[in-house]
Amino acid sequence: MNSTFISRRKFIKLVALSSGSLLLLPRCSNSFNPAWRFFTAEEASLVDAIVEQIIPTDEWMGAKDAGVTNFIDKQLVTHLSRFQNKYREGLYSLAITCQELYHKKFHELPWDDQTEFLKKIENGSHNELTSIHGRYEGGRIWNGGDDRSFFRLIRDHTMAGFYGSPRHGGNRKYVSYRMIGLNYPVIQGRNKHV
Amino acid sequence: MKNKHVNAVIVGAGAGGGVVAKELSVAGLSVVLFERGGWATYDDHDHDEIFSQRTTLLGNAYGPDNERHRRVRVLPNGEEVVLLPSEGGYANNAACVGSGTVSYGAMGWRFMPEDFKMKSVYGTVEGSTLDDWPITYEDLEPYYEKAEWEIGVAGDDSQNPFSPPRKKPQPMPPFEHNKEAQILESAARRLGYHPFPIPMLRNSIPYGGRPQCYRIRTCVGFACPVNAKCGTHNTVIPVALNTKNCELRTHSVVNEILVDDSGNITGVSYFDDRKKRQIQTADIVIVSASATETARLLLNSKSTFFPNGIGNENDWVGRNLQGHAYCGAYGIFDEDIYDDRGPGASVAVCDFNHHNPGIIGGGVLCNEFLRLPYLFTGIRPPNSPSWGAEHKKFQRTNFKRVGQVIGPYQEIPMFEARIDVDPRIKDYWGIPVGRLSGNLSMKDAEGTEFMAGMAERWLIEAGASSVWKTGIVRGPRPVSGGQHQAGTCRMGNDPKTSVCDRYGRVHGTPNLFVADGSLHVTNGGFNPVLTIMALGFWIGEYITSEWRKGNRFK
C-alpha cells in the first residue's frame, strides 16, 4: 500500500501549488498533545469530526462527546496496534483529499458537505476520482489504499467505542446503554461471584 | 528434570479431552492433561461485549491470544492471508481449561439417528464425501445420557416429536421461555411447527453443587459469573483432578506426537509455560485439540514411519473440515419483544432437520441469543444506512423490537475443504501453523434458502412487520469451522477413506486416539458439543474397559 502513497515532500508541493496553504503535517507538526497516545492533535480533531458524523449528537450524546476518539486512540496503542498504519495513512489521505476538493480541513466543512464527502469514501468513489487539477500521477487523489476499507474500519471502531463497554474509554456515562434502555450493571449486586 | 511416565496423555482440555481425562483417571490410569491456555476467569471480562468470545474485536477473551498464534487461509482466488485468532476467517476455538464449554451458548443437543447415516438416507451426493458414521445413534445413546447427567442438561425432549429415543429424561427441567420465545412458540403452533424448549447445558435448578442460572444477557461468549453454565471445566475436569490420578498442565503447547525407532508412539513433545521443550512419555496418547488443531498436530508429527504425518497415509487428515452454514431471518416487531432475560435462545423446532423434500439434512431453527448493542449495529434491513443519524435512531427504536430465528444448517462434507500445515509460517513456538483452504458445496444453497424461508415465515406469523433473510449460500464460499469445527479425522471402518476407527483410534496405531469433533463424519443439524462429550465417554469407556482386561495398547 505504500507504493501508492505519495511522499510527504511531493504532498507539500502539491498542496502549496493547489491551494496556496500549508496543511500541518501529522508527524512534523509541533501541535503534539500529550492527552493522546497515538493521534496527533490534528488527527484527533479529524477523528472527532468523522466519528461525530458516524454517530451524530441528537437528543442523545454523539460519538465525539462519548469519548470515541479516546477509545480508538487507546486501542491503537494496545489491542488494535496493528491498525496504526491504516489510521495514519487513511487519515492523511482523507485530509489531503478533502483539502483538494474543498480547500478546507474536514472538520471545518459544513455538516452536509462532511456527510457527502464520507459517503463518497464509503462507496469508494474517491479511488475513481480524477484530480480536479489533474496534476497527480495516475490522476488519483485518494492515495491511502482502499478508501472503503479505511471507512469500514473507522466505522466499526466508532460503533464499538460508542456501544461497547465504557471500560475501554468510550460510551461515556453509559450513554448508549441508557439510550437503548439497558440496565448496567446487568443486575445490581450480582455482577461478581456470589 | 525428566517427567514421570504416565498411562495416558491427553492433548486439549475441552469438551472431548475433559471427559476422557475423567473417565481414565477415575478408572485408575495416571493421566497428564495438556491445555495450551489457562483457567479462564469471569472477572477479567465481565459483561464486556467487545472483548468476549462472541465479539472478538479487541481479542479472544478466552484465547487463543493474538500475539503468539497465527493461521493461514487460502482465499478462493488463490491469495494467501495470514490471520490472527480474533479475526473472522481464523476458525477459532477457545484456548482455556474447558475450551469452548466455558463461554459457549451451551445448547445440549443429541444428533438424530439420521445424522449418523447420511449416505444411507440421502444417497451418494456428487462431489461430496457424505458418508455414514461407523457407529449409530443407538451405539451412542447411553453416552449421550452420561453426558447429560454428569455435565448437566436442562430440557424436556418429550415436547419434541422429532427427538430421538432416549432411556432417561434430561436431568433438569427446561427453562421458561423469554418474551421473544413465547411469541414465537405460539406462532409456531399456529403454523403447525412443533416448538419445544432448547436443551441447555445450564442449570435451571441447582445441580452438581452449582447454583441455578440467573439469566443475564451476557451469557454466550462469556464465562458464567455464578458458575451456572455446565462445561468440562466445572464438572468432569475437577472430578478427574480430585482422583489425584490426573495432572493438568496449563499453558503447555504440544508440538509433536513422538514415535520411537520401531514406529511405536511413545508420548508427546511440548513447550511448557516457560517455552522450554519437554517430553512426556505415556502408554496411550489421546488428541482432543479441536478439528483444526488435532489435524495440525497429526500432520506436524512426521517421522520415517509417518512421512506425511501420523494417520495420513491416504491423505485424509485435515480433510472434510465442516462447521455449519448458519441461516435464518430477522423481523421487526411493532412492540418490544426484548425482556432482558438471557441468554435469549429458548425455543426450537426440529421440523426442518430431515425428510424435507430436496433438502439434504437441514437443521434446527431457534430464536437467537440476545443481540448485544455493538453486535446490533450490524443488524439492519437490506439497504439501510450503516451510519449517521438514521442508523443511531434505528438502534434505539428497534433494539428491543428485532427478533431473530436462526439455525445451524448441516454442511455437506467436501474433501477439498481442509486444514493442512503451512510450509512457511510458524507460530511463537516455531511450530508450523495450520492453513485453511478449499470451498464448501454449492449444494448448501437450496437448503439454506429453504431454512431461511421457514424462519421468515415463522417471524411473519409471530407478528413481525418487516423481515429479511440471512445466511443464504449464494456463491462459492470458503471452508468454515469456528466453534463447530468438525470432520478432519473422520471415523470409519475403511482405513482408506477415514482416519480413525469406531473407537477413535487412529488406523494402524495401537495407542493413539482422537477424541473431539474431528471424528464427526457429518456434523448434524445441531450445535455439536454434546456429541463431542458423548464421544469422549464412548472412547473413554472403550479404553478403560480394555485396560481392565489387561490390554496395554502395545
Interface residues (C-beta under 8 A of the other chain):
Chain A: Q53 I54 I55 P56 D58 W60 Q75 H79 L80 R82 T115 L118 E122 R155 D156 H157 T158 M159 A160 Y163 G164 S165 R167 H168 S176 Y177 M179 I180 G181 L182 N183 Y184 P185 V186 I187 R190 N191 K192 H193 V194
Chain B: Y42 D43 D46 H47 D48 E49 I50 F51 L57 L58 G59 N66 L84 P211 Y214 I216 R217 T218 P225 V226 N227 D340 P373 Y374 F376 T377 G378 S386 W387 G388 A389 H391 K392 K393 Q395 R396 F399 K400
